[in-house]
Amino acid sequence: MGSELAAVVLAESPLARTRIAGLTARERAIRVARRVGASRVVVVDTAADRARVAELDASALLVIRADQLVHPPLAQPIVAAAATAIAVGPDDAYAGAFVARGAADVTAARTALAAGTADDAIAASLTAARVAHGTVARHAIATPAERRAAHRLLYTILIKPQDNAITRYVYRPVSFPLTRALAWTPISPNQISYLVAVFVAVGCYVTAHASHLAAFAGTAIILAGSYLDCCDGEIARVKLLSSRLGAWLDTIIDETSSIGYMVALGWHCHLAYGGDYFGDLGFDPWLAAIALGVVTYGATIYCVYYNIIVAVGSANSQDYARFFRVEPGGSPETRRLVPITVDPPAPADRGPVIAWIVKYGPYIVRRDFISWGATLLAAASLTQVSFVAQIGGGIASAIVCVMDHARLRALRRSVLHAGHVLESP
């Protein structure tokens, strides 16, 4: 056999040209096939194209119908199955995708497809496991009402589990309409990230002036960029364009924007308030604070990304884990680190004020809150308060992250000293 998984996308129906969120059903099915691991995809647009199916050489064959909206959860469960499997809906009816495995089933499916046999008939003829598809997996698109419902279903994936209340209720209501509009354009998620970088660079340049109006304008530009920054990930998820490059690009821009804005705001305070703002200290406290901020922000960024890369296996800072436990790995001599969640003290036992602080206090150190807080303070000409708060937050974050980092390093050393090998996340 040749490649491990090949795919056939059946796009003969006119519905395959229907566009949902900027992609035709045909193109979406192709991207789904590639997302679940197909190394080669044959698209059947006409009956004449079926002859090319016979050329596929693979140990597994994925078949997807493109006359409906499809998304990875339709194909992922059957691709993960060990044997031939058929995707079914809640009613146990064939859902428009199946995987043939093993020489006999692959040959039978390939031959039948090349001969023009309908995929549902082929699926019915196979001895296969019936696997229920996941959520946001498929939707009919034959009528205007079905297409509107398909759009609504697809856009439910935009809310991420990691979203905090500020992101969900302050940012997403604005970014969602932007994403819906941008999804119909050729603009890519990475291009949006580059545009965000331009917003940040311009915002930092404008902020770094003595004028309070300039500081407010620059901060507002960066805030606008943070709304646009939500759109790159949303479009990547909707149009199946997510990539590690895109994730890292978004991450690098986020972190450099935090440092860049802190430096720009500190320089504004240096120009606007002068070195004697706190009395005759013999040095400029604003410049000293900028240097301290660069060190603490840098230490935090290093610790966070060591954590998510080495221990968590992610490119998303929202996946940062403070605590880990050691579990057996895939072989007797290996171990792996598993993130664990430590719940805060039960708020109900500490009164309503403490309960509110426990619930919403952590949001204060998040970039989403800082962007809005900095804008409001700049509007009130309290840029010095904003800068001092950012420096204080940087110091506190660095202390916590360095302590977490030391604990993680010690845990890794203890595993290695015990003679075990740590598996990569």
N, C-alpha and C positions, 0 to 999 in steps of 0.2 A: 504494500500500500504506500501511497505518497504522503501528503500532509495529514495531520491529525484530524482537522475539521475543515470541510468545505461547505459552501452554502449555495442554495438556489433561491432566488427571489422571484416569485411569480407575479409579474407586473403586466399581464395581458389585459386586465380589466381597465376600462377608461378611468375608474376611480383611483388607479395608481398615480394619476397625474394631479389629483386633488391636493391642494396645498393646505397644510395645517401648521400654524406658527412658522411660516416661511419655508417649510420643506414639503416637497411632494411626498405622498405616502410611499412612493417607489424609493426615493432617496433615503427616507427615514428607515425603511426596512433594510436597505444596504448597510446603513450605519449601525443598526442593531446587530446585524450579522457579524460585522467586524468587531463591534464592541464585545461580543460574547466569545470571540476568539477565532472566527473563520479566517483562514489564511488566503482563501480564494473564494470569490463570490461571482456566480454566473447569474445574470439578470435575464429573465425570459420576458421580453417585450412583445414578441409575436410567436406564432406557432413555429415559424422557421428557426427560432432561437433554441428550441428544445433539443435540437440535435447536439448542441454544445454541452448539454448536461452529461452526455455519454462520455465526454472527455475527462470528467472529473475523477481524480484518483485520490481517495482519502479513506481513512479508517472510520470516519463518521461523516454523515451528510445531514446538514440542517436545511429544512425547507420552510420558507416563510411566505405567506400570502400578503401581497401589498395592496389589497383592495379595502384595507381598513387602516386606521391609525395603529401602529405597533410601537412598543417601547421595550427596552431590555428585559423587564420582568416577564414578558411573554416567553422569551427564549432561554433566559438564564436557568430556570429550574430543569428544563429538559436537557440542556447541554450539560448540566451538572450530574445528570443521571448516569448510572454505570452502563445501562443497556438501552435498547431502542425505547423511545418514549414519545408520547403524544401530549401536547398542551391542551388542556380542557378548561372550560370556564366553570363558574359555580353550578351551572346546570348539568355538568359532566358532558357537555357537547364539545365536539372538536372546535378548537379555538383558532385554527389557521396556522399552526406550526407543528412540526414534528422533527425528531432526530432519529435517523437510522444508524445503527451501530453493528459492526461485524460484517464480514465479507458478504454473507448471504443477503442480509437485509439491505446493505448499501447497494449491492448489485441489482436487487429486485426493485428498489425505489428509483435508482438511476435509470434503469431500463424502462420502467413504467412512465416516468416523467418524459423521457425522450420519445416515447410512443404517443404522448398526448393524453395520458390518463390524468384525471383530476386528482389533486392532492388529497382531498377528503376520502376519495375511494382508495388511494394508496394507503393512507393512514388506517382506514378500516381493515385493510387486508393484512396489516402487520400484527404480529404478536408483540404487543408493546405495553409498557406501563402507562397508565393515564395519570398525568401530573397536573395538578391545579396550578394555573399561572398566578403570578404575584399581582400586587395592586398596580394601578396605572400601567397596565400591560397592553391593552388594546381597546378600540372603540369603533363602532360602525361610523361611516362617513358618507352614506348614500344620499342623505337628505340634508337640507340646510339646518334643520333642528339637530340632527346627529352631529353635524360638523361643529356647531356651536358647543354642543355638549363635549365633543372630543377636545376642543380648545380648553374648556374649563377643567376637564380631567387632567390634561397635560400640565396645565399651569399649577396644579396642586403640588407638584414636585419642587416648586421654588422655595417653599418654606423648609429650611434645614432644621434638624433636631437641635443643632448647637445654637440656634438663634435665641438671643436673650430678648427681654420684653422691649427694650429700646429699639433693637433692630426690627422686631416684628411689628411694632405699632407706630414707630416714627419713621423708619427708613423704608421698609417694604411697601407701604401704601404709595410711596412716590416712585420707587424703583420699578414696581410691577408694571405700571403703565408705560414707563420708558422701555422696559424689556419687551413688552408686547409690540411696541412700535419698531424697535430696533431688530426684532426677530425677523421682520419681513424685509430687511435690507441685507446686503452682502457683508456688512461689517462683522468681523470675527471677535471673539472674546479677547484675544491678545491685542487686537487693534484698540479695543476699548481700554485695556490696561495701559497702553501707550498714551492714550488721550488723557487718562487719569494722571499719569506722570507729568504731562504738560500742565494740567490744572495745578498740581502740587508745586511744580517748579515756579510757575507764574505767581501762585499764591504766596510762596515763601519770599520771592523777590519783592513783591509789593508790601508784604508785612515788614520786611527789614528796613523800614524807614522811620524817622522820628514822629511823623504825623500819626495821630490816633485814628484819623479817618483812613489812612493807608493801611494801618494794622487791621482795622475792621474789614476793609475791602479784601485784603489778602486772606484773612481768616475765612471770610464768606466764600471766597473762591475755592479754598481747600474744602470747606464743608460741601459745596456743590460737587466737587470731585469725589467726595466720599459717597454721595448718592449715586453718582455714575459708577463708582467702584462696585456697587452691589450688582450692577447689570452684567458684568463680564461673566461671573459665575452662574447667574440665572440663564443667560443665553447659552452658555456651555452645557448646562443640564438639559435645557429644552431642545437644543439642536444637536445633542450628542457630540459635542466638540471638546469635552473635558480632556485635559492632558496634564502630565506631570510638569511639562514646560510651562503651561498656562498657570498651574497652581503656584509654581515657584516664582513666576513673573509677578503674579498678583501679590505674593508674600513679600518679595523684595521691595516692590513699590510701596506697600503698606509700611514696612519698617523704616525705609529711608525717608518716607514722608513724615513719620513721627519724629525722627531725629532732626530732619530738615526744618520742620516747623518750630521745634523747640529752640533750635539755634537762631532762626530768623526772629522769633519773638524775643529771645534774649538780647539780640542785637538791637531790636527796636527799643527795648527798655534801656539799653546802654545809651542810645542816642537821645531818647525822650526824657530820661530822668537823671542821667549823669552819674558819675562815680561817687558823688557825695550824698546820694539819696539816703543812705543809712549813716551819714556822718563821715568824719574823716578817719577812714580805716587804713589809709595808706595804699589801698589797691582798689580796683574797680570791682565791686561785688557781682555786677552783672556778667562780666567776662569770666570771673571765677566760677560763677554758677553755670555758665555755658559749658565750661570745661568739665565740671562735675557732672552735668547732665549727659554729656557725650560718654563719659566713663560708665555711669550707672545704666544708661540706655543700652550701651554696647554690651555690658555684662549681662543684662537681662535678655537681650536678643540671643547672645551666645548660649545661655543656659536653656532658654526655651527651645531653640532649634536643635541643640544637642539632644534634648529630651524627646522631641517628636520624631527626629530622624533616627537616632540610635535605639531608643527604647520603645517608641510608639509605632514608628513606621509610617509617618504621615508628612505631608507638606503644609498642613493647616495648623496654625498656631492655636485654633480653638480646640484642638485635640490634646493640648498639653495636659499631662497627668502629674499630680503631685506625689502620688504614692503608687507603689507596685508590689506585687507578690510574685514569688518564684514558683513556677509549675514545671512538671516534667515536660521535656521536649519530645520530638518525634522518635528519638532513639534513647536507649538507657543512659548514655553518657552526656546527653544534652539537657539543657534547661532553657526556659523562656521567661521573660518578664511580662506580666499581665497588669495593665493599669487597673487600679481599684478606686472607687469613689468613697470618700469619707464624708458622710452627711454632717451638716452643722448641727449644733444643739437644737433640740426641739423648741421652736419658737413659742409654742403655746405655753410653755412653762416659764417664760421670761417676760411676759407682758406684751401689750400691743406695740409699744415703741421699739423694743428690742426685736420683736418679731419682724417689724418693718425693716429695721436696719439689717438683720440677718438675710432677709429676702432680697432687698434691693441694694444693700451696701456694696457688694462685689461689682455692680455695674459701673461704679464711679471710676474704676481703674480701666475700663474698657474704652477702646478708641472711639466707639460710637458715642458714648457719653461725653468724652473729652472734646470731640469736635464741636458738639452743640454748646457745651459749657464754655469753651474758649470763644465761640462766636458771641454768645450773650455777654460775656465779660468784656470783650473788645467793643461791643456796641455801647457798653456803659463806661468806656474809657478806663477800665480796670485791668489793663493788660499786665501790669505788674503783679496783680493778684493771680492772674492766669498763669504767668510764667513761674512764680514761686510755687503754685500748686503743682505744676507739671514737674518741677524739680523735686518737690517733696514726694510726689507719686513715683518718680523714677527711683529715688533712694529706697522707698518702701518696697517697690517691686523687685529691685536688685537684691535687697536683703532676703526676701522670701525665696526668690529664684536661686540665689547662690546657696541657700540652706538646702533647698530641694535638690540642687545639683550635687552637693556634697553627699547627701543621703543616697542618691541614685548611684553615684560613683562607688560609694562604699558597698552598696548592695551588689553591684556588678563584680567588684573585687572579691567579695565573699564567695560568690558562685565560682569564679575562676580559681580561687585558692582551694576550693573543695574538690578541684580536679574535674569540673564539668566544663562543657563547651556551651556558650550562650548562642542560641539561635537568633538569626536576624529577624526582626519583626515583619 
